[in-house]
């Protein structure tokens, strides 16, 4: 699981520098309610596991990356928050992630 870790929640994006930071951010109740979709930097879906008091990210949810799905989520988020088009140079998943991090920074600590 390669950082950054991206959490998608109903159109909102949070980006974390590590798995641990992402797991600390989410509430177990929200995970149980299916509020988040988690990705690593390759677009692979991550499995969020909630116990009574903590959340962990145990591994990959599927063997197949969902790169296009993550690219679309990032592009939509950027367009909505900036009020305009995503710059033409941000054409790849890596470019979209870099743009999000440069504009919004990371959520949570290292």
N, C-alpha and C positions, 0 to 999 in steps of 0.2 A: 504494500500500500504506500504509494508515493504521494507525499504532500505537494501542493497544498490540498487540504481536505475541504470539500464544498458541501454545505448543507443547503438544500432547496426546501423552502417552506411556503407553499401557496404563492409562488411568484417572487418571493424574497430570497436573496442569496446571502449567505454568511460564509466567509472563507477563513480557514484556520491554518496556522503554520505546522500543526501536528495533529495526530490522531487523538492524543491525550487532551489537547485544548478543545477539540470538537466534542469529545465525549463529556468533558466538564460543563460545556455550554448548555447542553440539552437536558430537559427534565424527563425523568422516566415516564411520567403520565403522558407527555406529548409523544414519546416514542411508541408507547403502547397504543395510542390513538392514531398512529400512522401519519403524524404531522410532517415528518421529514423524509426526504430522500437524500442519501449521502453518497458522494462520489469521491474517488481519488483523482489525481491530476491526469490520469489516462482516460477518465470517463467510466471507470469500472464502478459498479454499484457496490456499496459497502453495507454490511449487516450491522444494524444498530440493535443491541440487546439491552433491555431494561430489567433491572432487578427492582426491589422495593425502593432503594435509595440512590442507586447510581446507574449510569449508562456506560456500556463499553462498546467498542467497535471490534467485533470478533474476527472479521475477515471479509472475503468477497461474498456477495449475495448470489452472483452468477459468474459463470466462466467467460461470458461474452461482454466486452466493453460496450458502453452506451455513449460513445463519444458524441454522436450527433445529437442525442437528447440533452447532454450537458451543454454543448455548444449553443443550442437553441435557447436553453434556460438562461445562460449567461448573456447572450445577445438580447433577449427580451428584457432582462433586468437592466442592462446598460441603456437600452433605448428608452425605457420607462423612466429611469432615474436621471438621465441626462437631457431628456426631452428632444433628442435628435437621433440621427443615425450613428451606428457604430463606425468608427474610422475604418477606411478601406484597408489599412495595413493590419488590422486585427482579423485575419481571415482564418487562422487556425485555433484549435483549442488552447494551445500554449499562448498564443497572442491574446486571446480573450481573457484568459486567467491573469496574464501579466497586466492587462489594462484594468481589470477589476481591482487587483492588488494595488496598482499605482494610484487609482482614483479613490479607493475606499479603505485601503489597508487591510490588515487582518483583524478578525474578531477574536477576542480572547488573547491570552498570553502564550508564550512559547512552551 
